[in-house]
Amino acid sequence: MIKFTKKDISLHNFFTKKYLKRFLILIFVYWVIVLLCEVLVLDFDVTIKKNTNPSSLTSNDNLYFDNIENFIKFVQKDTREPKILVFAHFFDDRGEPLILMKLALTLKKMGYNVYAMGIHRGKNEIILRNAGIPYLVDGAFVYASQKEHEKLFKEIDVAVINNQVLELYSPVYDYKVIWWYHGSLVCPNGSIIQLKKPQKYWQDIDKHTYMVTQEYNDLVTITEKQIESLSPCREKKMELIRNTVSTLSSTDSKDLENKILEQMRNAKEDGKIIFSTIGYLNPIKAQDILAAAIKLLPISYLHKAEFFFIGAPLDYNFLNELKREVAGYENIHITGSAPHAIIGNIYDLTDMLIVPSRTDASPLVVQEAAEHKVPAIITQYVGSKFITKDSSSGFIVNLDAKEIAKKIEWAIDHPEKIKKMGLAARKNYDKTSSEQEFAKRWSDKIDRKLKEVADYENRLKQE
């Protein structure tokens, strides 16, 4: 070890040849140590990055991307195969995003390399992060150029895309896409609400919608007439994702401070039969038809029931008109939206669900209710007939207030039979909407699509 005395440290002696040499040796040793430390840290960092992949990340890791270029780079570097992209418009608690979430989590558990993409952020992002699923939220991307879309699709093996984002379109890589619809088949962008004479439009498309929703259809071809309201304007094969809702649960409702639950509990204590309709308030969901049906009930029946209209308004003109229609009826409650955490409790307090929709391809509420042993009254235009069998696990009626009123009267007269219908609805739910059934069906879909993609790309190489 090099030692200095007080004499050595004088400026005169320091700059002599002897001591300058010692000083330079110290500087050299210092920089050697620094460089060694840098190499060790860099090597450690590289090792960490090599051993880190999306499947091992936790909610504390940054799996959120708001830039498409960074997201594509991430996908390019990911060597795991196959790469599956699921795309819906939101990451919140409404129907389509919930099914997107279920699909992403299911495919992840089955070993697929899954990415998620949406247009708007939402509370369900934490579920994606906890599952180690990288995701992109980019509202502008759907309006980007075709070339920008192709950069993403080039890196993906299969994409499952909600029909509400049909703007996300790449004709070059369209063969990789499974297009699906969950909500209304005929109004993916809420266009019906904006029509001056929506009833005429519904009458024009009722026949086709009826054919589609009579029974569960694995593949549905959208007609050219309907494609006119979509973008891009071309025919597609749209797949109906049958819902699964096993994540819905109940908590101790007595401990929940919520006005809706309080009103429902009070009605139960008074011996009332509780009917609920759950969904956005708008003409498509047809709460106006239900209101008209309730007003047709004799006074003796009205006193035995309570009706809950649960959901946020999408059309405030419709909401105001609905309020005017039911003004003075103390047993009709227009509650507004309910927190997702208490939806299970709402079903537990509900005797019968009513879905009076003018068109509804696959409403989540029918399956949620069935999971809680609650039967449903649905119109002929609701595509939930794999759950609701007429006069067995509920009722299927025409879009007619008088018919709905008659079924409500029957339910009020036969509370014990309602319970039996609820048990039948739960059996149908277990057969058609269980975790296992959902996983098997989608594994088959993805594997078939992967084979189609591989065959198509092989043909391209040979041409």
VOGU-3710 file (C-alpha; in Angstrom, 3 decimals, decimal comma):
1> mikftkkdis> 0,000/0,000/0,000  1,297/3,503/-0,857  1,829/5,798/2,175  2,526/9,534/2,336  4,277/11,464/5,102  3,660/15,139/5,893  6,924/15,909/4,210  5,839/14,077/1,089  2,649/16,125/0,766  4,345/19,486/0,316
11> lhnfftkkyl> 3,605/21,077/-3,073  7,269/21,219/-3,949  7,830/17,518/-3,356  4,470/16,479/-4,773  5,317/17,570/-8,273  8,673/15,873/-8,302  8,969/12,892/-10,593  8,929/10,383/-7,718  5,645/11,496/-6,153  3,893/12,290/-9,426
21> krflilifvy> 4,362/8,670/-10,403  2,697/7,546/-7,170  -0,201/9,935/-7,758  -0,786/8,638/-11,272  -0,803/5,061/-9,980  -3,552/6,016/-7,500  -5,625/7,618/-10,279  -5,234/4,517/-12,419  -6,300/2,187/-9,579  -9,334/4,400/-8,895
31> wvivllcevl> -10,586/4,251/-12,488  -9,997/0,506/-12,704  -12,253/0,054/-9,669  -14,918/2,355/-11,175  -14,910/0,470/-14,478  -15,174/-2,885/-12,721  -18,201/-1,641/-10,782  -19,852/-0,406/-13,994  -19,333/-3,786/-15,661  -20,773/-5,629/-12,672
41> vldfdvtikk> -23,850/-3,371/-12,517  -24,423/-3,610/-16,274  -24,096/-7,379/-16,209  -26,553/-7,566/-13,315  -29,016/-5,332/-15,166  -28,782/-7,422/-18,340  -29,312/-10,591/-16,319  -32,427/-9,102/-14,724  -33,810/-8,086/-18,114  -33,149/-11,509/-19,594
51> ntnpssltsn> -34,985/-13,188/-16,743  -37,913/-10,761/-16,798  -40,886/-11,449/-19,045  -44,503/-10,243/-18,939  -45,725/-13,460/-17,347  -43,610/-12,847/-14,249  -44,381/-9,165/-13,789  -46,550/-7,897/-10,937  -48,873/-4,947/-10,547  -45,883/-2,824/-9,525
61> dnlyfdnien> -44,206/-3,260/-12,901  -44,930/-0,961/-15,792  -46,947/-2,971/-18,296  -48,957/0,055/-19,432  -48,148/1,636/-22,801  -49,635/4,837/-24,168  -47,430/4,938/-27,244  -47,952/2,527/-30,114  -44,306/2,605/-31,225  -43,046/1,555/-27,797
71> fikfvqkdtr> -45,728/-1,110/-27,603  -44,738/-2,560/-30,987  -41,065/-2,610/-29,954  -42,048/-4,480/-26,793  -44,008/-7,051/-28,820  -41,141/-7,435/-31,301  -38,645/-8,229/-28,537  -40,981/-10,729/-26,889  -39,954/-14,159/-28,190  -42,862/-16,125/-26,724
81> epkilvfahf> -45,352/-17,607/-29,186  -48,133/-17,443/-30,213  -48,903/-13,752/-29,775  -52,593/-13,010/-29,219  -53,996/-9,466/-29,120  -57,427/-8,789/-27,599  -58,959/-5,395/-28,320  -62,052/-3,650/-26,947  -62,879/0,013/-26,535  -62,773/0,379/-22,715
91> fddrgeplil> -61,086/-1,184/-19,688  -64,027/-0,724/-17,317  -66,937/-2,698/-15,848  -69,361/-2,650/-18,769  -70,234/-5,702/-20,851  -67,692/-5,803/-23,695  -64,641/-4,900/-21,575  -65,592/-7,495/-18,964  -65,702/-10,194/-21,614  -62,460/-8,913/-23,117
101> mklaltlkkm> -60,921/-9,182/-19,658  -62,268/-12,688/-19,170  -60,942/-13,742/-22,567  -57,484/-12,260/-21,929  -57,184/-13,905/-18,503  -58,467/-17,245/-19,797  -56,043/-17,344/-22,726  -53,209/-16,297/-20,418  -53,935/-19,193/-18,045  -53,948/-21,574/-20,996
111> gynvyamgih> -50,406/-20,588/-21,951  -50,972/-18,144/-24,809  -48,861/-14,997/-24,981  -51,550/-12,342/-24,555  -51,589/-8,579/-25,074  -54,538/-6,240/-24,548  -55,402/-2,997/-26,272  -58,110/-0,401/-25,732  -59,134/3,123/-26,608  -59,967/4,387/-23,111
121> rgkneiilrn> -58,429/3,697/-19,709  -60,405/2,066/-16,901  -60,293/0,454/-13,479  -59,769/-3,048/-14,889  -56,208/-2,184/-15,872  -55,043/-3,404/-12,463  -56,388/-6,870/-13,340  -54,242/-6,914/-16,472  -51,157/-5,825/-14,553  -51,708/-8,403/-11,821
131> agipylvdga> -52,000/-11,088/-14,496  -48,799/-9,893/-16,194  -50,571/-8,900/-19,416  -48,971/-5,960/-21,279  -51,544/-3,516/-22,602  -51,804/-0,403/-24,732  -54,332/2,408/-24,360  -54,276/4,669/-27,396  -57,460/6,442/-28,417  -55,849/7,894/-31,531
141> fvyasqkehe> -54,575/4,606/-32,913  -57,918/3,502/-34,373  -57,835/6,605/-36,556  -54,221/6,132/-37,601  -53,188/5,222/-41,116  -53,489/1,742/-42,535  -49,690/1,426/-42,594  -49,497/2,139/-38,865  -52,081/-0,560/-38,199  -50,100/-2,999/-40,310
151> klfkeidvav> -46,964/-2,450/-38,221  -48,853/-3,823/-35,233  -50,673/-6,654/-37,007  -47,432/-7,841/-38,563  -46,142/-8,734/-35,087  -49,353/-10,437/-33,932  -50,374/-14,018/-34,746  -54,100/-13,611/-33,994  -56,146/-10,563/-32,994  -59,603/-10,674/-31,394
161> innqvlelys> -61,291/-7,322/-32,004  -64,604/-5,911/-30,818  -66,920/-4,721/-33,583  -67,151/-1,323/-31,887  -63,629/-0,599/-33,114  -64,044/-1,664/-36,718  -61,964/1,357/-37,649  -58,993/-0,760/-36,618  -58,540/-2,253/-40,022  -55,726/-3,711/-42,080
171> pvydykviww> -56,737/-5,521/-45,297  -53,229/-6,944/-45,566  -53,486/-8,739/-42,222  -57,252/-9,147/-41,932  -56,805/-12,914/-42,176  -55,382/-12,824/-38,631  -58,469/-11,217/-37,080  -61,404/-12,761/-35,236  -64,107/-10,079/-35,317  -66,623/-10,424/-32,520
181> yhgslvcpng> -69,658/-8,662/-31,198  -71,028/-8,727/-27,699  -73,494/-5,868/-27,608  -76,189/-4,850/-30,029  -75,679/-6,369/-33,454  -77,348/-3,584/-35,362  -76,140/-0,468/-33,597  -72,479/-0,882/-32,638  -71,908/2,847/-32,400  -75,212/3,909/-30,864
191> siiqlkkpqk> -76,434/5,114/-34,254  -80,045/4,115/-33,592  -80,357/6,608/-30,751  -79,551/9,439/-33,136  -82,170/8,506/-35,736  -85,279/10,673/-36,008  -87,515/7,631/-36,528  -85,728/4,753/-34,799  -88,799/2,522/-34,765  -88,831/2,337/-38,570
201> ywqdidkhty> -85,169/1,335/-38,546  -85,850/-1,402/-35,994  -88,730/-2,728/-38,075  -86,448/-2,933/-41,104  -83,845/-5,014/-39,320  -86,050/-6,975/-36,917  -86,346/-9,963/-39,237  -82,602/-10,439/-39,583  -81,943/-9,825/-35,888  -84,618/-12,342/-34,969
211> mvtqeyndlv> -82,933/-14,984/-37,117  -79,564/-14,273/-35,538  -80,677/-14,297/-31,918  -83,203/-17,142/-31,909  -80,495/-19,525/-30,770  -76,817/-19,214/-29,993  -74,863/-18,893/-33,254  -71,142/-19,495/-33,262  -70,676/-17,590/-36,520  -72,889/-14,826/-37,850
221> titekqiesl> -72,483/-13,116/-41,213  -73,463/-9,467/-41,089  -75,566/-8,341/-44,048  -74,456/-5,643/-46,468  -77,270/-3,425/-45,256  -75,979/-3,536/-41,709  -72,387/-3,065/-42,814  -73,405/0,358/-44,130  -73,504/1,589/-40,528  -70,079/0,140/-39,811
231> spcrekkmel> -66,599/1,165/-40,859  -64,974/-0,107/-43,011  -67,885/-1,008/-45,304  -67,359/-4,659/-46,102  -68,734/-8,017/-45,057  -67,149/-9,799/-42,127  -67,800/-12,956/-40,244  -68,601/-11,794/-36,744  -68,259/-14,217/-33,847  -70,552/-13,967/-30,865
241> irntvstlss> -68,605/-14,310/-27,644  -70,934/-16,060/-25,276  -70,345/-14,498/-21,898  -69,004/-16,024/-18,737  -69,376/-14,141/-15,488  -67,801/-16,261/-12,793  -65,953/-13,227/-11,394  -69,215/-11,711/-10,157  -69,635/-12,146/-6,407  -71,718/-10,921/-3,507
251> tdskdlenki> -70,662/-9,394/-0,215  -72,588/-9,032/3,010  -75,275/-6,635/1,805  -76,152/-5,640/5,371  -72,781/-3,950/5,629  -73,114/-2,049/2,369  -74,324/1,514/2,583  -76,181/1,853/-0,693  -79,570/3,378/-1,372  -80,498/0,790/-4,012
261> leqmrnaked> -79,848/-2,132/-1,685  -81,661/-0,392/1,150  -84,762/0,090/-1,008  -84,624/-3,521/-2,170  -84,197/-4,885/1,353  -87,133/-2,815/2,561  -89,280/-4,166/-0,282  -88,266/-7,724/0,623  -89,181/-7,163/4,257  -92,604/-5,948/3,103
271> gkiifstigy> -93,114/-9,200/1,187  -92,884/-7,605/-2,262  -91,816/-9,413/-5,449  -88,803/-7,563/-6,862  -88,326/-7,098/-10,608  -85,117/-5,530/-11,897  -83,986/-4,340/-15,288  -80,279/-3,572/-15,493  -78,545/-1,731/-18,310  -77,948/1,662/-19,858
281> lnpikaqdil> -81,116/3,720/-20,154  -81,680/4,191/-23,875  -84,190/3,227/-26,584  -82,283/0,058/-27,488  -82,741/-1,385/-24,000  -86,428/-0,410/-24,259  -87,109/0,514/-20,660  -89,998/2,567/-22,061  -91,737/-0,676/-23,089  -91,304/-2,043/-19,570
291> aaaikllpis> -92,691/1,166/-18,057  -95,738/0,866/-20,305  -96,181/-2,768/-19,202  -96,065/-1,853/-15,512  -98,706/0,826/-16,044  -101,010/-1,858/-17,481  -100,941/-3,884/-14,253  -104,080/-3,876/-12,105  -103,746/-1,981/-8,812  -103,894/-5,240/-6,850
301> ylhkaefffi> -100,731/-6,447/-8,607  -98,912/-3,130/-8,385  -99,164/-3,258/-4,588  -97,384/-6,626/-4,522  -94,297/-5,673/-6,529  -91,387/-3,239/-6,718  -89,587/-2,378/-9,958  -85,975/-1,220/-10,190  -84,572/0,436/-13,321  -80,822/0,257/-12,716
311> gapldynfln> -78,352/1,853/-15,108  -76,798/5,094/-16,257  -78,556/7,120/-18,967  -77,058/7,199/-22,449  -79,853/9,372/-23,790  -81,070/12,096/-21,411  -84,122/12,878/-23,531  -85,085/9,230/-23,180  -84,441/9,387/-19,420  -86,586/12,483/-18,954
321> elkrevagye> -89,428/10,963/-20,945  -89,150/7,757/-18,912  -89,379/9,724/-15,667  -92,490/11,498/-16,910  -94,067/8,158/-17,813  -93,599/6,671/-14,339  -94,206/9,821/-12,304  -96,520/9,057/-9,397  -95,634/5,348/-9,229  -93,936/4,938/-5,858
331> nihitgsaph> -92,995/1,334/-6,557  -90,957/2,205/-9,676  -87,388/3,229/-8,870  -85,103/4,776/-11,492  -81,897/4,427/-9,517  -79,089/5,427/-11,857  -75,964/3,296/-12,113  -74,917/0,869/-9,393  -71,331/0,150/-8,286  -70,094/-3,084/-9,818
341> aiigniydlt> -69,197/-4,331/-6,334  -72,881/-4,618/-5,386  -74,311/-6,064/-8,623  -74,170/-9,547/-7,129  -76,135/-8,312/-4,116  -78,730/-6,762/-6,411  -79,313/-10,125/-8,077  -79,542/-11,825/-4,685  -82,406/-9,469/-3,800  -84,099/-9,731/-7,213
351> dmlivpsrtd> -86,855/-12,264/-7,885  -87,004/-11,805/-11,653  -84,942/-9,951/-14,232  -86,661/-8,221/-17,153  -84,780/-7,538/-20,403  -87,232/-5,758/-22,742  -84,602/-4,845/-25,363  -85,479/-4,027/-28,937  -82,250/-5,764/-29,913  -79,565/-7,248/-27,670
361> asplvvqeaa> -77,180/-9,807/-29,102  -75,745/-11,172/-25,865  -76,648/-9,194/-22,739  -74,377/-9,950/-19,831  -77,160/-9,394/-17,294  -79,072/-12,554/-18,256  -76,087/-14,720/-17,392  -75,244/-12,753/-14,272  -78,806/-13,239/-13,083  -78,791/-16,950/-13,946
371> ehkvpaiitq> -75,573/-17,402/-12,002  -77,514/-16,068/-8,998  -80,509/-18,321/-9,757  -82,663/-15,473/-11,038  -84,825/-16,200/-14,114  -85,503/-13,597/-16,787  -88,285/-12,291/-18,978  -86,642/-11,455/-22,316  -87,983/-10,299/-25,657  -87,645/-12,363/-28,807
381> yvgskfitkd> -84,822/-10,053/-29,926  -82,542/-10,880/-27,011  -79,872/-13,447/-27,868  -79,788/-15,257/-24,521  -81,963/-18,220/-25,350  -79,271/-20,689/-24,372  -80,012/-19,502/-20,804  -83,662/-18,447/-20,933  -85,910/-21,244/-22,172  -89,534/-20,190/-22,501
391> sssgfivnld> -91,703/-21,303/-19,554  -88,783/-23,317/-18,161  -86,029/-20,961/-17,005  -87,881/-17,746/-17,771  -90,101/-16,310/-20,475  -89,548/-15,205/-24,076  -92,088/-12,618/-25,193  -92,788/-10,392/-28,156  -91,745/-6,770/-27,944  -95,139/-5,890/-26,541
401> akeiakkiew> -96,107/-4,188/-23,273  -99,249/-6,313/-22,848  -97,304/-9,579/-23,110  -94,701/-8,393/-20,617  -97,458/-7,282/-18,227  -99,070/-10,741/-18,374  -95,784/-12,452/-17,465  -95,256/-10,029/-14,582  -98,730/-10,888/-13,282  -97,931/-14,602/-13,538
411> aidhpekikk> -94,679/-14,136/-11,621  -96,449/-12,229/-8,843  -99,009/-15,037/-8,570  -96,382/-17,823/-8,531  -93,372/-16,853/-6,370  -92,447/-20,500/-5,709  -92,394/-21,308/-9,421  -90,089/-18,325/-9,963  -87,575/-20,003/-7,657  -87,779/-23,238/-9,661
421> mglaarknyd> -87,216/-21,257/-12,852  -84,165/-19,697/-11,224  -82,713/-23,135/-10,502  -83,294/-24,119/-14,140  -81,591/-20,919/-15,308  -78,574/-21,751/-13,144  -78,351/-25,229/-14,704  -78,361/-23,678/-18,169  -75,691/-21,244/-17,038  -73,479/-24,082/-15,804
431> ktsseqefak> -73,868/-25,924/-19,121  -73,186/-22,985/-21,409  -71,245/-20,327/-19,528  -68,890/-22,009/-17,091  -65,175/-21,264/-16,897  -64,364/-24,671/-18,392  -66,790/-24,317/-21,298  -65,575/-20,810/-22,081  -61,914/-21,876/-21,986  -62,430/-24,915/-24,220
441> rwsdkidrkl> -64,472/-23,006/-26,776  -61,933/-20,214/-27,057  -58,950/-22,519/-27,102  -60,535/-24,267/-30,081  -61,254/-20,921/-31,792  -57,710/-19,629/-31,344  -56,094/-22,890/-32,443  -58,279/-23,037/-35,558  -57,402/-19,450/-36,381  -53,679/-20,064/-35,869
451> kevadyenrl> -53,876/-22,964/-38,313  -55,760/-20,806/-40,834  -53,110/-18,098/-40,508  -50,264/-20,582/-40,978  -51,934/-22,157/-44,028  -52,616/-18,766/-45,587  -49,055/-17,540/-45,079  -47,661/-20,767/-46,533  -49,786/-20,267/-49,649  -48,481/-16,712/-49,971
461> kqe> -44,896/-17,972/-49,878  -45,591/-20,513/-52,596  -47,187/-17,980/-54,942
//
